[in-house]
């Protein structure tokens, strides 16, 4: 959000953490540049209201960055992951992207322009080093859906791309380190650059895909993974 506001964008933040969302609006500069909307991204009515608020507040929906996701510990090997855990991850990671794209596209098609960036993952293009069956499947779905939408709406001025990050130094990953250091370490050994991405590096990739500098990029698998997907053997 900070990067978008710094570039002159007006942003609408959708989340379930009301306290943090409202504080972020103040940090970004207040209601002139940012609005917070409580939204459960698995609920269609709430998602529709989010994008409607963006249009009514700022007059357009030019960019949609769909980034909600979970990776709970009970999503593991297919042999150990029960149906409830599978469905919960699919709802948050994949159905939410479907709902957000479905809500954003009518606004963008009416305008004749727009950029949608959906967060997939490097595990959408290769097997995960640590099994997380529903997460991996959900991100594969995000990638495939983004490709189809990117092709379908290209001639109507709307670009849709799948951002595929490698492991990022976020609270989610830090929690994994705290709970299961061995599992987290197995992730790091596969990163050729020898470290995890910083959130600011992913933000730069999102900003690029949203910008006119990426005007010829759509239906793409945009990997920002430190070389993971290109490595056959990772040097130690």
N, C-alpha and C positions, 0 to 999 in steps of 0.2 A: 504493500500500500504506500509506504514511504516513497518508493521509487516513482510510482505513478503520479503521486501528488507533486513531487519535485519536478516532474515533466509537464505539469499544468493540468493534469486530469482531475475530474471530480469523481469520487469513489463512493460506492455503496458497499458496505460490509455486511455480509450475512453470516450469522453464527448462532450458537446456542448459549455462549458465554456472555450474558448481558453486561456483567460488570466490566469485563475486559473490552467488549465491543464499544461501550460508551466511553471508556477511558481512551481508547484508541482514536475515537473521533476528536477528542480534545487534543491529543498529541499531534494529530495531523493538521490541526488548524481550525477546528470547529465546523459548524453546519454549512458554512459557505463552500467548503471543499469536501466534506465527508458526512455520510449518514449511516447510522447503524440500524439494521433490521433484524429482529429475532426471527430465526428461521430454522426449522428442522428440514434438512435437505432431502429427507425421504418422504416429506409430505407435499403433495402437488399444490394444494391451495397456498401453502406458505411460500413455496418457491415462486409460484405465479405472482404473489404479492410482492416478493422481493424485486423482481424485474419491473413490475408495474410501478413500484416506488421509484426505481431508478429513472424511468421514463418521465414520470410526473414531476420529480424533483429537479432533474437536470436537463430534461428535454430530449434525451437520446439514450440509446443503449449501444455504444460503439464497441465495447470490449466486454467479454465475459471470461473470467478466469475461474474455472471450476476445479476446486482444489481440496474438497472435503475428503477425508479418508481415515480409516482405522486399520490397525494391525494388532488385534488382541492375541494374547498368549494361547487361547484355546483354538486358534486357527493354526494348525500344525500339519503334520502328515495327514493324507487322506484317510489313513487307517485310524487316526485318533481324533479327527475333527468331526463333531457331530453335526446334524442337519441344522440345528438352531444357530450354531456358530457360523456355518456356511452362509445361511440366509442373512444373518445380521451384517456380515461383511459385504455381501453382494448389494444389499439395500443401500448402505452408506457409500460404498466405493463406486458402484456401477449405476444403480437405479437413480441415484442423485444426479449423476452426470446426464443421464437421459432426460430427467425432469428439467434440469437447468438449460440444456440445449433446446428442449421443446418450448421453454418459456422465453428464451432470448431470441430465437430465430424469427418469430413474427415481427418483432420490433426492428431487427436488422434488415429483414427483407423489405419492410415498408420504407426504410431509409435508403436501401440499395447499397448498404455498406455494413461491415462489421468484422470483428475478429474474435473467434472463440478459441481459447486455449484450455484443453482438458489435461489434467495431470494423470498420466499413466505411470509407467515405471520401466526401468531397464528389465525387470522380470517379465514384462510383456513380450520381450523378444528373445529371452533365453531362460533357462531354468534357474530357480533361486538356489543359492548355496545352502540356505536354511529353509526347510520346507514350510510353506505357508499357503496351502492349496487354494483357499478361497481368495486370498489377497492376490495371488498370481493370476488366477482365472479372472478376477474382476478387472485387473489392470489390462489383461489381454482384451477384454471386452471394451474397455475405454479406448484402446488403440484402434480396434476394428471399427467401432462406431465413429470415431473421429475421422478415419479415412473415408468412410462412406459419406458422411455429411460434408466433408471437404470437397469430394467429387460432385456430390449432388447440387451444392449451392454455389459452386465456383463462378459460374456465369451470371449469378445474381449479386455478385459483389461481396459475398460473405466467405471468409476464409476460416477453416477449422483445422487445428493442428493438435497433435498429441505430444505433450512435453513428457519426456521419459528420463527422469533424474536417476542417478545412482543414489547410494545412501547419503542422506543429508544430516548434518549436525543440528538436529532439532530436539525438542523435549521428548518426542516419541522415541528417537534413537537413544537418547541419554537414559531414558527409562529402561530400554532394553539392556544397555550396558550395566545398569545398576542391578537388574533382576537376573540377567543371564550373561555374564561377561564372556564366557566361552563362545556362546552363540554369536554375540556381537563381534568378537575378534575374528570369527570365521568369515564375516562379511568384509572386514578391512583387508584381509590378506589377498582378496581378489581384486582390489582396486589398484591398477598399475601406478597411479600417481602417488599412492601411499598414504592417502588421507581421505576423509569424508568431505563432501561439498559443504560450503557454508551457505546459509539461506540467501545471503546477498548475491551469490553467484547464480542461484536459481532465479532470483528476482530479475537479474539482468537478462536471462534467457526469455523470461515471460515478457519483459518490456520489449525486447526485440521482436518477438512473434506478434505482439500487439501493434507494432509500429508500421509505418509505411515503408520502412527499410526492408520489411519482410513481405512486400506486396505481391511477390511471385511465389510465395511459399504457402501451400495449402495441402491438406491430406497427407501431411508429412509425419514421420517418426523422428521427433527432434530429441536426440540423445544428448544428455548432459551428465555423463556418467564416469568421468575420470578415466575412460579407456576400458571399462569393464567389458563392454560388448565386443570390443575389438581384440581382446586378449585371448590367445590360446593357452599360453602358460604365463602366469604372472611372475615377474622377476622379484626376488626377495632381497 
